[in-house]
Amino acid sequence: MESGGSTEINVLMLSIAYQGISFPILFSLLPGKGASSSEQRILLIERYINLFGKQTILHLMADRKFTGESWLSFLHVEKIKYFIRIKDKSVTINSRNGKRIHIRGIFNRLAVNHVQFIPESFIIHGNECYLSALCFINDKGQKDLLVIISLENNHNSLELYRDCWQIETMFRRFKSSGFNIEATHLRDIRRVEKLLAIVMIVFTWAYITGAYRSEHQKEIKIMKHGRRVKSFFKYGLEFIGQTLMNPNKSKLFWIALKILSCTKIT
């Protein structure tokens, strides 16, 4: 995220994937360029555990930027199930015979649009993991691999990892197709932190308002291909905006506030 046209701030965010979208829960702002460190990720997960308990974590999903020996070791020690994408150029060690092998070499016979799960474990970043892969054609028209590591021997790893697209949906709402938060001119990291916290609340408010309206007031139209004309987020955000800008709709605004506070609407 760029702030003030010259200051770059990375956002490390933890969210909950639910029914096609991801809801932000906790975040840390990281000044400067580059990915987060293992220590920063561990601190964020520990914050979550202190607030909600480890038993509330079904599994953790993360992209290729979120690897590292101490990070994976932490997840293993805490017995947190994970499905993390890794670079297909990585080198691993076969746990059974101790041989080093390139990831691409393991899946070199995998056909396009096919998946493969390896039932034996491998050592990656110093930790014993299981491998799954999907072969696909990338944007450049070239054959590519999506490789997932997991804590447990789970042949559904790729199916479960697909929920990661819900995180991308959330970030699109934060950026160009929603709040356009990257256009902020704030430079003070504390102010950016407050702004992001407000956006997180409004994002969730808009979604649950849209879902409530579609279920109890005016249902969103479904197109022939099965998708809604508008997302719950956009439907709710438009409603909140209209009630704020129109004094004659103050009663409707109070309804939206009740939805935010989970108050029963009568």
C-alpha positions as MATLAB code, in Angstrom:
seq = 'MESGGSTEINVLMLSIAYQGISFPILFSLLPGKGASSSEQRILLIERYINLFGKQTILHLMADRKFTGESWLSFLHVEKIKYFIRIKDKSVTINSRNGKRIHIRGIFNRLAVNHVQFIPESFIIHGNECYLSALCFINDKGQKDLLVIISLENNHNSLELYRDCWQIETMFRRFKSSGFNIEATHLRDIRRVEKLLAIVMIVFTWAYITGAYRSEHQKEIKIMKHGRRVKSFFKYGLEFIGQTLMNPNKSKLFWIALKILSCTKIT';
ca = [
       0.000    0.000    0.000;
       1.361    3.418   -0.944;
       0.728    6.333    1.383;
       1.289    9.959    0.489;
       2.773    9.067   -2.884;
       6.186    8.217   -1.411;
       5.762    6.106    1.718;
       5.221    2.377    1.284;
       3.505    0.398    4.024;
       2.896   -3.338    3.929;
      -0.158   -4.791    5.644;
       0.086   -8.216    7.249;
      -3.528   -9.274    7.711;
      -5.285  -12.256    9.243;
      -8.799  -12.954    8.013;
     -11.526  -15.592    8.208;
     -12.683  -17.182    4.948;
     -16.460  -17.602    4.934;
     -18.963  -18.318    2.145;
     -17.048  -16.788   -0.734;
     -15.452  -13.857    1.053;
     -12.878  -13.240    3.757;
     -13.455  -11.100    6.851;
     -10.446   -9.220    8.307;
      -9.757   -9.882   11.981;
      -6.272   -8.652   12.897;
      -3.451   -6.846   11.134;
       0.021   -5.398   11.559;
       1.481   -2.514    9.567;
       5.013   -3.080    8.312;
       6.868    0.045    7.132;
       8.908   -0.302    3.950;
       9.068   -2.799    1.133;
       9.392   -6.559    1.315;
       7.413   -9.452    2.737;
       6.710  -10.016    6.412;
       9.164  -11.960    8.561;
       8.440  -15.243   10.325;
       8.571  -13.417   13.668;
       5.927  -10.897   12.564;
       3.603  -13.679   11.397;
       4.075  -15.627   14.610;
       3.229  -12.554   16.706;
       0.021  -12.024   14.704;
      -1.094  -15.641   15.174;
      -0.252  -15.470   18.884;
      -2.432  -12.357   19.182;
      -5.291  -14.273   17.590;
      -4.812  -17.279   19.889;
      -4.780  -15.034   22.979;
      -8.067  -13.443   21.880;
     -10.017  -16.388   20.481;
      -8.193  -19.593   21.385;
      -6.318  -22.036   19.176;
      -9.350  -24.337   19.030;
     -11.108  -21.827   16.744;
      -8.549  -22.353   13.958;
      -9.753  -24.958   11.460;
      -6.717  -24.490    9.227;
      -4.450  -21.711    7.985;
      -3.935  -20.780    4.328;
      -1.176  -18.604    2.937;
       0.525  -17.701   -0.334;
       4.134  -18.238   -1.473;
       5.419  -15.201    0.436;
       4.565  -16.832    3.765;
       7.231  -19.498    4.224;
      10.310  -19.856    6.400;
      11.809  -22.367    8.823;
      10.867  -20.710   12.127;
       7.361  -19.907   10.805;
       6.677  -23.523    9.806;
       8.274  -24.784   13.034;
       5.868  -22.604   15.019;
       2.861  -24.041   13.163;
       4.148  -27.574   13.765;
       4.753  -27.010   17.480;
       1.300  -25.448   17.889;
      -0.224  -28.237   15.725;
      -1.975  -25.672   13.528;
      -3.066  -27.324   10.296;
      -1.917  -25.344    7.290;
      -2.074  -25.280    3.501;
       0.648  -22.989    2.152;
       1.704  -22.488   -1.438;
       5.441  -22.729   -2.126;
       7.599  -21.929   -5.139;
       7.870  -24.821   -7.563;
      11.612  -24.108   -7.902;
      12.178  -25.031   -4.250;
      14.416  -27.933   -3.249;
      13.167  -30.537   -0.779;
      14.485  -33.643    0.979;
      12.731  -36.996    0.857;
      12.099  -38.026    4.488;
      12.404  -41.729    3.635;
      15.774  -41.812    1.857;
      17.271  -38.376    2.615;
      17.747  -37.475   -1.059;
      17.520  -33.858   -2.206;
      15.127  -33.269   -5.076;
      13.610  -30.291   -6.895;
       9.855  -29.828   -6.509;
       9.463  -29.702  -10.286;
      11.175  -33.075  -10.517;
       8.562  -34.639   -8.243;
       5.678  -33.467  -10.427;
       7.368  -33.477  -13.856;
       4.887  -36.008  -15.282;
       1.773  -34.225  -14.036;
      -0.593  -33.379  -16.911;
      -2.318  -30.009  -17.348;
      -5.499  -29.616  -15.239;
      -4.580  -32.646  -13.154;
      -3.703  -32.799   -9.463;
      -1.377  -35.075   -7.542;
      -0.909  -35.766   -3.849;
       2.281  -37.415   -2.591;
       1.494  -39.716    0.377;
       5.085  -39.711    1.686;
       6.553  -36.765    3.597;
       9.324  -34.350    2.607;
      11.533  -31.936    4.531;
      10.880  -28.321    3.525;
      12.408  -25.380    5.418;
      13.559  -27.862    8.056;
      10.070  -29.249    8.711;
       8.324  -32.442    7.675;
       5.482  -31.657    5.250;
       3.278  -33.270    2.628;
       3.099  -32.129   -0.992;
       0.230  -31.631   -3.434;
       0.282  -29.970   -6.860;
      -1.952  -28.752   -9.657;
      -0.601  -28.380  -13.193;
      -2.087  -25.460  -15.142;
      -1.435  -23.049  -18.005;
      -0.409  -19.614  -16.710;
      -1.105  -16.147  -18.154;
       1.918  -16.466  -20.437;
       0.514  -19.641  -21.976;
       3.156  -21.767  -20.274;
       2.807  -24.929  -18.218;
       3.056  -24.118  -14.510;
       2.627  -25.709  -11.086;
       0.659  -24.705   -8.001;
       2.360  -26.584   -5.156;
       0.885  -26.810   -1.659;
       2.564  -28.010    1.532;
       0.475  -29.253    4.451;
       1.028  -30.341    8.031;
      -0.951  -33.554    7.653;
      -1.297  -36.306    5.092;
      -4.371  -34.816    3.399;
      -5.258  -35.620   -0.217;
      -7.766  -32.710   -0.214;
      -5.070  -30.053    0.298;
      -5.630  -28.349   -3.058;
      -9.397  -28.358   -2.625;
      -9.055  -26.671    0.770;
      -6.460  -24.173   -0.497;
      -8.945  -22.902   -3.084;
     -10.557  -20.872   -0.310;
      -7.573  -18.526   -0.668;
      -9.361  -16.736   -3.520;
     -11.757  -15.386   -0.882;
      -8.857  -13.381    0.535;
      -8.231  -11.817   -2.877;
     -11.926  -10.878   -3.053;
     -11.585   -9.059    0.269;
      -8.490   -7.132   -0.856;
     -10.217   -6.052   -4.077;
     -12.944   -4.499   -1.929;
     -10.282   -2.686    0.070;
      -8.613   -1.407   -3.088;
      -9.865   -0.512   -6.578;
     -13.349   -2.072   -6.438;
     -14.253   -0.645   -3.052;
     -12.592    1.755   -0.626;
      -9.507    2.555   -2.743;
      -7.458    2.629    0.443;
      -4.178    2.715   -1.496;
      -4.968    6.295   -2.543;
      -4.649    7.617    1.007;
      -2.271   10.550    1.541;
      -1.672    9.677    5.190;
       1.959    9.116    6.136;
       1.821    8.692    9.898;
       1.633    4.946   10.488;
      -0.657    5.387   13.513;
      -3.177    7.282   11.398;
      -2.976    4.685    8.641;
      -3.600    2.039   11.299;
      -6.754    3.821   12.471;
      -7.946    4.279    8.891;
      -7.471    0.595    8.118;
      -9.309   -0.415   11.307;
     -12.287    1.749   10.280;
     -12.263    0.299    6.758;
     -12.266   -3.235    8.212;
     -15.350   -2.434   10.303;
     -17.203   -0.761    7.420;
     -16.294   -3.638    5.093;
     -17.891   -6.162    7.446;
     -20.830   -3.835    8.089;
     -21.489   -3.447    4.361;
     -21.383   -7.197    3.760;
     -23.742   -8.195    6.565;
     -26.093   -5.313    5.662;
     -26.210   -6.502    2.052;
     -26.791  -10.101    3.122;
     -29.582   -9.031    5.500;
     -31.292   -6.856    2.883;
     -31.161   -9.610    0.282;
     -32.674  -12.128    2.686;
     -35.277   -9.982    4.472;
     -36.056   -6.976    2.255;
     -35.281   -7.035   -1.462;
     -33.441  -10.049   -2.810;
     -30.520   -9.468   -5.177;
     -31.293  -10.729   -8.674;
     -29.519  -13.874   -9.811;
     -28.247  -13.874  -13.405;
     -28.528  -16.840  -15.775;
     -25.017  -18.062  -15.005;
     -25.894  -18.213  -11.297;
     -24.094  -15.120  -10.036;
     -25.726  -12.204   -8.283;
     -26.124   -8.888  -10.115;
     -24.438   -7.272   -7.107;
     -22.325   -8.684   -4.323;
     -23.582   -8.507   -0.735;
     -20.763   -6.035   -0.071;
     -21.767   -3.614   -2.842;
     -25.478   -3.978   -2.052;
     -24.870   -3.141    1.600;
     -22.386   -0.336    0.935;
     -24.801    1.398   -1.443;
     -27.560    1.172    1.168;
     -25.370    2.605    3.948;
     -24.183    5.416    1.655;
     -27.725    6.315    0.605;
     -28.973    6.469    4.195;
     -26.044    8.646    5.275;
     -26.480   11.124    2.408;
     -30.269   11.382    2.625;
     -31.725   12.923    5.832;
     -35.145   11.519    4.917;
     -33.797    8.001    5.334;
     -32.592    8.372    8.920;
     -34.833    5.501   10.078;
     -33.183    3.199    7.557;
     -29.782    4.247    8.863;
     -30.766    3.104   12.339;
     -31.675   -0.253   10.845;
     -28.179   -0.454    9.361;
     -26.695    0.394   12.774;
     -28.705   -2.393   14.386;
     -27.342   -4.814   11.802;
     -23.800   -3.718   12.696;
     -24.436   -4.232   16.412;
     -26.230   -7.578   15.839;
     -29.346   -6.097   17.485;
     -32.598   -7.868   16.677;
     -34.577   -5.877   14.104;
     -38.327   -5.704   14.632;
];
